[in-house]
Amino acid sequence: MPYPETFEGFAIPSAADLLTPSQFKPKPFGDHDIDIKIVACGVCGSDVHNATGGWGNEHWPLVPGHEIIGHVVRVGDKVTNAKVGQRVGVGAQIFACLDKEKCNACATDNETYCPHLLDTYGSVYPDSGTLAHGGYSSHIRAHEHWVFPIPESLQTELAAPMLCAGLTAYSPLVRNGAGPGKKIGIVGLGGIGHFGVLFGKALGAETWAISRSDKKKEDALVLGADGYLATQTPGWNDEHKMTFDMILSTASSNDGFDIAPYLSLLKVHGRYIAVGLPEGEGWKISPFSLISNGCLIGSSHLGSRNETLEMLQLAADKEIKSWVETIPVSEEGVGKALTRVHNNDVRYRFTLVDYDKQFE
């Protein structure tokens, strides 16, 4: 049957199978839940990692997509932050315990680190046993905490990728002090990295892009970067050692990656924050790479509700425009987008659109 009993989408039956049209039942509707008719969804690199099984996805079939924008079509009796007809978004997290008495993460505006968090798709709701599915579909059902109003001035197709890629860059930047008087580096100019440049500049920091070659230098400068370092150039780091307050690494590949020259860029106790998640074993780090400046290595996962709202408002206030290519949602369109993301053939994000033509 059609909505609200079932939703339609494009599912991947297993890591070895091709995309296929599918119907699925959402979790039971609760008092704090919101149903959203989707109009756009960004295509994230994590969609590819999950679709191929590269991140060890255990649950199939899988409907990817966690950069979702749509309009509210139903609200639970206790919903306070959304109304029918409102344009809203859903990002990459769909659940946390939100128990501020028992959970330190949820009590400190860190619900993205809750031990009970669930990803927007590929997770199983503990109360109902329902497998969560994402935004390559007609609708999504979400708790109001993970439903965000979209500022009126933001274009739907440009705002969608902010809900994962944008937030993944924004949260570590603000949490690690990016702002006026700070010099930061963004490693990797891709889906997340181009947001790193955009938000680094919007926050007032001196922002440098760091990439392997000069291929993306012009793009970086157009995005607003104050400088550019090409790591294939001999001695690329020599003049910049101990001058950066922070480096945000969005790199999604470990091939030929030596972290030591990057760490040498940091000031005393400067921070190297990694948000890219390459498949495989990861880096090898010698303690000798840390001791000369006492630098710190860390990571970051998404961001809180408050940070999401702040990021969207900053994007509206500063008229930040992500670089997006749109593709109509369809079996062919989704397959094409996933293939091109896998091949790193996008500048710098895809958004699936034309949902009204695919889903009634």
N, C-alpha and C positions, 0 to 999 in steps of 0.2 A: 504494500500500500504506500501511497505518497506521504509526504510530510504531514503530521509530525511523527508518524510511526516509523518511517524509514527515511534515510538520506541516500542520495546518489553520489557516486564519486568514481575516481579512477584508482584502482587498487593494483598492487604488485603482489601476486600470490606467493612468491618466494624469490630468493636471490637469483635463481636461475630462470625465472619466468618473465615474460613481457607484461607491460601494463595492460589492464583490461577493465572495461566498465563494470561497476559493481553497485550493489545496494547493501546498506548496513544499518543496524539499529544503534542509535546513540544510547548512552547511559540513561537510566530513569530520570525524569525531570524533577528537580528539587526546588525548594522554596527560594534558593539564592541563585538559581540557574537562569541563563539567558540563551535563547535560540537566535541565531544570526543567519540570515540569508546572505551567502557570500557573493561579492561582486569582483573581488580581486585577491590574488595570493602570490606572494613572492616565491621564487625558487631558490632555495638555499643549498650551499654545498653539502650541508648535513643531510639533505634529502638524498643526494647521490650516495653518500657513505652508508646510509640506512638501506636504501634500495638495493645496493649491491651486497649487503651483508658485511661490509668492511668494518663496521663498528660492532659487529657481533649481535645484530638485531635477533631477538629470540621469538618474536611474535609476528605471525603472518595470518591472513593477508594484511598488507600495509597500505593505507592511504596517506601519502606524505603531505607536507605543507604546513608551515607554522608562521607565516607572515601574512595574516589574514585580515581583510577588511570587508565589512558588509553592513547590512542594516538590521536592526533589531526587529524581530517579528513576534517574539513572545518573551515575557518576563515572569519570574516567580513571584509569589506573594510577598516575599521579604526583600526583594531587590530594591535598592535605594539609589543606585548610581547610573541607571540607564532607563530609557523609555522606548516604546515601540516607535519605529521609524528613524531612530537616531543612527548616525553613521559611527561605527565603532571598530576596534581592532582587537585581535587576539594574537599573542606571540608564541614563544616556544615552550612556555610552561603553562600547565593547565590545572595543577593541584599542589597544595602543601597543606600541612595540618592546620596552620593558622591558630594554633593553641599558644597564646602568649604567656600562659602560666607555666606550661611544661616544656615549651620549645624555645631555646635561647635564640635561634635563628629568626623565627617568626616574631619574637618579642622585640627584636632590634632592627627591624626593617631589612632583614636579610632572608626573606622567605625563599629566595632563589637558592639558598643553601640548606633548606629544610631537609632533614634526613628522609622525609616522606614525599619529597617532590615527585611529580610525574611530568614527563614530557608530553607535549600536546598530541603527539601521535606515537603509536608503538608501545604505549604503557597500558597497564591494566588497572582499572579502578578497584581499590581494595574492598569497597562495600558491595559492589554489584558484580564484579568480575568481568565487566565490559571492557573490551579493547578500545582504546581511544584512537580515533582517526582524525586526520588533518584536513587542510584546506583545499586539496584538489577534489573538492566535493561541493554539493549544493548548499549545505548548511553545516554549522557547528553548534554544539551545545556546550556552554562553558559557565563556570561559577563566576559571579560578578566581579570577584577580586581580580580576575585575569581578563577582564573586558575593559578596554580603554577608549574613551571618547577621542575622536580624531578632530583636531582643530579645523575650523571651516576653511582656512586658507590653504591647507595642504592638499595637493592633488592625490587622489586615491592611489594611482599606480606608483607615485613617487614615495608615498608614505608607507606603503606595505612593507618594503624591505627594511624599514627602520625598526620594525617590531622584533626582529632578531638580529640581523647584521648591524643595524644602527645601534641598538642597545648594547650589543656585545662590545662595541667600541666605546660608547658613551660612558657606561658605568665605570670601567677601570680608569678612564681618563679623569673623571671627577673624583673618584676615590683615591687617586694617587696624585692629586694636586695640580693637574693641568690647568693653567690659567696665566694671567699676566705675570711676566717676569720669569716664566719657566720655558725651558727649551725641551721639546719632546721629539722623538723619532717614531715614525710609523713604518714597520717592516712589512713589506708586501702590499702592493697596490691592487687589491682585488675587491671583492664584494664588501668585506669588513674593512679592509685597509682604506678604501676611498672614503668611507664614513669616518675613519680615524682622522684623516686630513681635514674633512669638512667640520667635524665637531671640535677637533683640536684648535682650529682657527677661530671657530665661533666662541670657544671658551676663552680666547685671548692669548693662547700660548704661541710661542715661536715654534712652528711645526715643520719638520723635515720629513720627506719621504725617502725610504731606503729600499732599493730594489736591486736585482742582479745586474741589469744592464740599463742603458739609457733609453730603452724602448718606450718607457712610460713617463719619461721626464716631462714632456710637454703636457701630458694629461695632469700630472701632479701639480705643475705650476698653474694650470687653468683652474684646478680645484682649490688653489690658494696656498699651496706649500711655499714656505719661505726659502727652502733649499732642497737639494736632491743629492743623494749619494748612490753611486752604482758600485756594488760590491765586487764586480768582476774587474774593476780597475785596480791595478797594482797600487798598494799603499792607500787605498780608499779611506781608511780610518785614521791615518797618521795625524792629520791636522785637527782632528775632532775628538781626540781622546780626552776623557774626563771633562766634557762640555755639556753633556745631556743630563737633565734631571730624571728623565724617564724614557723608556722605550716600550712601545706597545707592538708586540709581534703578532701578526695575523697570518704568518706563513703556514701553508697547508702541505708542505713537502719537506722531508728531511734529506732529500738527495743532495749530497755534497755539502751539507750544512755544518759549519763550524761556528759554534756560538761565541767562542772566545773573543774574536775581533769586535763583535757587537757589545759584549760586556765591557770592553775597554773604553767604549764611548761614554760610559756613565761617570758622573761625579761621585764623590765619596758617599756611599750608602744610596746611590741612585738605584732605581728599580727597573728591572726587566720583567714586564708582564706579558705572558703568553696566552693568547686566546685562540690561536689556530690549533687545530687538533689533527695532525697528520696521522695516518694509519701507521702501524709498525711500532718499533721499540722506543722511538724518541731519540733525544740527544744523549751525547756523552759529555759530561762536564768535569773538568779537572778543578780541584780546589785552588790550584794556582791561578785559575782564571778569575777567582773571586777576591783573592786576598789583596791585590794591588790597590783596589779602591773600596773594598768592603761592600761591594754591590749586592743587591738582594734580588732573588728570583721568585716570582709568584705567578699567579694566574687569576682568572676571573670567570664567572659564569653568569651570563645574561645580566639581569639587574632587577631591582625591586619595582613594585608598582609605582612608588613615588618617583623613582628615577625615570621610569617609562613616561610618566606624565610630564616631568620636567624636560625630558629630551624632546618630546613632541612639541611642547610649547616653545622651546628654544629654536627648533626647526621652523616653526611658524614665525616667530619674532625676527629671526635672522634670514628668513626666506631661503633656507637651505634646500637645495634640490639635488636629490640623489640621481645618479646616472643610471637610467633604466631603459631596457628594451622590452616592449610588450609583445606577448604571444597569446593568441586566442586559446582558451582552455578547450582541449579536445584530446582524444587519444593520440592523435598525431602531434599536436602542439606540445603536450606534456612530455612526450617521448623526445621530441626535438630539443626542448629546453634542458632536460636532464642530460642528454648526450652532449650538448654544447657546454654545459657547466662542467661536466666530467672532463672535457677537452680544453677547459679554460678558455673557451671561445665566447666571451661576453665582456662588455664594458658598460657597467661593472655588476649589473644585476638584471635578472629577468623578473617580470611580473606577469602572471597569467590574468587575462581579462576576458571580456565578452561572456561572462557567466550566464547572462540572460538568454544567450543564443544556444547554450548547451543544456542548461537545466531549466525546466519550467518553474 
